[in-house]
């Protein structure tokens, strides 16, 4: 009954009411499992406080009880609002194996984040997933070759070592590495040169 009462208030006009409802569901724990999907919709709430509360509530539900929230959170990874993408990505991080198919997408969603630390972390995580990435996801990472922050370009240069032959198959990716080898930041240029030298023969320039 409590879960249903809180769920009924999730779309209330008042931010305070929605916030209280989200927190209430979080406090109910496993009892709120049937309402996980509706709760996940608040990841796109216009209020940042409500979005953050939704992330925390889904974390409390956990992997098993929050599984119903996964498809909704995954869809929000492509939302136009950066804050919504952040909330969706953060919630999926707490939903375990049910969210595993969206692991790469969770990080790709943060590649356009205005926070350079978020972009850098996303590139690093995607580098670790190199063997699982789809071509368009690799392209999204490589597009950061002209990122304004050196730490992001450095993370990309390091990721190139893990992309390996996949990169060699696309001339544009190889060209991106060339750009990084002459980067104005010596750390980026050094890592890119090392990635070029360590690449398979087919990846090397002739």
C-alpha positions as CSV (number, residue, x, y, z in Angstrom):
1,X,0.0,0.0,0.0
2,X,2.8,2.4,0.9
3,X,4.6,1.7,-2.4
4,X,1.4,2.4,-4.4
5,X,0.8,5.6,-2.5
6,X,4.3,6.9,-3.3
7,X,4.1,5.8,-6.9
8,X,0.9,7.7,-7.4
9,X,2.7,10.9,-6.4
10,X,5.7,10.5,-8.7
11,X,4.1,12.7,-11.4
12,X,2.8,15.3,-9.0
13,X,3.2,18.9,-10.1
14,X,5.1,19.8,-6.9
15,X,8.8,19.1,-6.9
16,X,8.7,18.5,-3.1
17,X,5.9,15.9,-3.4
18,X,7.8,14.1,-6.2
19,X,11.0,14.2,-4.2
20,X,9.3,12.8,-1.1
21,X,7.7,10.0,-3.2
22,X,11.0,9.0,-4.7
23,X,12.7,8.9,-1.4
24,X,9.8,7.0,0.1
25,X,10.1,4.3,-2.5
26,X,13.8,4.1,-1.9
27,X,13.3,3.6,1.8
28,X,10.9,0.7,1.1
29,X,13.6,-1.3,-0.5
30,X,12.5,-4.6,-2.0
31,X,8.9,-3.7,-1.4
32,X,9.2,-1.1,-4.2
33,X,10.5,-3.6,-6.8
34,X,7.2,-3.7,-8.8
35,X,7.4,0.1,-9.1
36,X,11.0,0.2,-10.3
37,X,10.1,1.1,-13.9
38,X,7.9,4.0,-12.8
39,X,10.6,5.1,-10.4
40,X,13.2,5.1,-13.3
41,X,11.1,7.6,-15.2
42,X,12.1,10.2,-12.6
43,X,15.6,10.0,-13.9
44,X,14.3,12.4,-16.5
45,X,12.6,14.6,-13.9
46,X,13.0,18.4,-14.5
47,X,14.3,18.7,-11.0
48,X,17.9,17.8,-10.3
49,X,17.1,16.9,-6.7
50,X,14.4,14.4,-7.9
51,X,16.8,12.9,-10.5
52,X,19.5,12.4,-7.9
53,X,17.0,10.9,-5.4
54,X,15.9,8.5,-8.2
55,X,19.4,7.3,-8.7
56,X,19.8,6.7,-5.0
57,X,16.5,4.9,-4.7
58,X,17.4,2.6,-7.6
59,X,20.7,1.9,-6.0
60,X,18.9,0.7,-2.9
61,X,16.7,-1.5,-4.9
62,X,19.8,-3.2,-6.3
63,X,20.4,-5.6,-9.1
64,X,17.6,-8.0,-8.6
65,X,14.8,-5.7,-7.5
66,X,15.6,-2.9,-9.8
67,X,15.8,-4.9,-13.1
68,X,12.5,-3.5,-14.3
69,X,14.2,0.0,-14.4
70,X,16.9,-1.1,-16.8
71,X,15.2,-0.6,-20.2
72,X,13.8,2.8,-19.2
73,X,17.2,4.0,-17.8
74,X,18.9,2.7,-21.0
75,X,16.6,4.7,-23.2
76,X,17.4,7.8,-21.3
77,X,21.1,7.5,-22.2
78,X,20.2,9.2,-25.4
79,X,18.3,12.1,-23.9
80,X,19.1,15.6,-25.0
81,X,19.8,16.8,-21.5
82,X,23.2,16.1,-20.1
83,X,21.9,15.9,-16.6
84,X,19.4,13.2,-17.6
85,X,22.1,11.2,-19.3
86,X,24.2,11.4,-16.2
87,X,21.4,10.2,-14.0
88,X,20.6,7.3,-16.3
89,X,24.2,6.2,-16.5
90,X,24.7,6.4,-12.8
91,X,21.6,4.3,-12.1
92,X,22.6,1.6,-14.6
93,X,25.9,1.3,-12.7
94,X,24.0,0.0,-9.7
95,X,21.7,-2.5,-11.6
96,X,24.2,-5.3,-12.1
97,X,23.9,-8.0,-14.7
98,X,20.6,-6.8,-15.9
99,X,22.3,-3.6,-17.1
100,X,25.4,-5.3,-18.5
101,X,24.2,-5.2,-22.1
102,X,24.2,-1.4,-21.8
103,X,27.6,-1.0,-20.2
104,X,29.3,0.5,-23.3
105,X,26.3,2.7,-24.0
106,X,26.4,3.9,-20.5
107,X,29.9,5.3,-21.0
108,X,29.3,6.5,-24.6
109,X,26.5,8.7,-23.2
110,X,29.1,10.6,-21.2
111,X,31.5,11.3,-24.1
112,X,29.7,14.6,-24.8
113,X,29.6,15.7,-21.1
114,X,30.8,19.2,-20.4
115,X,32.9,17.9,-17.5
116,X,36.3,16.8,-18.8
117,X,36.7,14.4,-16.0
118,X,33.5,12.6,-17.0
119,X,34.7,12.5,-20.7
120,X,38.1,11.2,-19.7
121,X,36.7,8.5,-17.4
122,X,34.3,7.4,-20.2
123,X,37.1,7.1,-22.7
124,X,39.1,5.0,-20.2
125,X,36.2,2.7,-19.5
126,X,35.5,2.3,-23.2
127,X,39.1,1.4,-23.9
128,X,38.7,-1.5,-21.4
129,X,35.7,-2.6,-23.4
130,X,37.5,-2.3,-26.8
131,X,36.6,-5.8,-27.9
132,X,32.9,-5.3,-27.2
133,X,32.3,-2.0,-28.9
134,X,30.3,-1.5,-32.0
135,X,31.8,0.5,-34.9
136,X,29.7,3.6,-34.1
137,X,30.8,3.5,-30.5
138,X,34.4,3.3,-31.5
139,X,33.8,6.2,-33.8
140,X,32.3,8.2,-31.0
141,X,35.4,7.7,-28.9
142,X,37.8,8.5,-31.7
143,X,35.9,11.7,-32.4
144,X,37.4,13.1,-29.2
145,X,40.8,13.4,-30.9
146,X,40.2,17.1,-31.0
147,X,38.8,17.4,-27.5
148,X,39.8,20.7,-25.9
149,X,41.2,19.0,-22.8
150,X,44.6,17.3,-22.9
151,X,43.5,14.6,-20.4
152,X,40.7,13.4,-22.7
153,X,43.1,13.2,-25.7
154,X,45.6,11.4,-23.5
155,X,43.0,8.8,-22.5
156,X,42.1,8.4,-26.2
157,X,45.8,7.9,-27.2
158,X,46.0,5.2,-24.5
159,X,42.8,3.6,-25.7
160,X,44.2,3.2,-29.2
161,X,46.6,0.5,-27.9
162,X,43.5,-1.5,-26.9
163,X,41.6,-0.9,-30.0
164,X,44.3,-2.5,-32.1
165,X,43.3,-4.1,-35.4
166,X,39.8,-2.7,-35.2
167,X,41.3,0.8,-35.7
168,X,43.5,-0.4,-38.6
169,X,40.4,-1.4,-40.5
170,X,39.2,2.2,-40.7
171,X,41.4,4.9,-42.3
172,X,39.6,7.6,-40.4
173,X,40.6,6.1,-37.1
174,X,44.2,5.7,-38.2
175,X,44.2,9.3,-39.3
176,X,42.9,10.3,-35.8
177,X,45.9,8.6,-34.3
178,X,48.2,10.5,-36.7
179,X,46.7,13.7,-35.4
180,X,47.4,12.7,-31.8
181,X,51.0,11.9,-32.6
182,X,51.5,15.6,-33.3
183,X,49.4,16.9,-30.5
184,X,50.5,20.1,-28.8
185,X,50.6,18.3,-25.5
186,X,53.8,16.2,-25.3
187,X,52.1,13.6,-23.1
188,X,49.4,13.0,-25.7
189,X,51.9,12.9,-28.5
190,X,54.2,10.5,-26.7
191,X,51.3,8.0,-25.9
192,X,50.0,8.2,-29.5
193,X,53.5,7.5,-30.8
194,X,53.8,4.5,-28.5
195,X,50.4,3.3,-29.7
196,X,51.5,3.6,-33.3
197,X,54.8,1.7,-32.5
198,X,53.0,-1.0,-30.6
199,X,50.3,-1.6,-33.2
200,X,50.2,-4.7,-35.4
201,X,52.1,-4.5,-38.7
202,X,48.9,-4.0,-40.6
203,X,48.2,-0.9,-38.5
204,X,51.6,0.7,-39.2
205,X,52.1,3.4,-41.8
206,X,54.0,2.2,-44.8
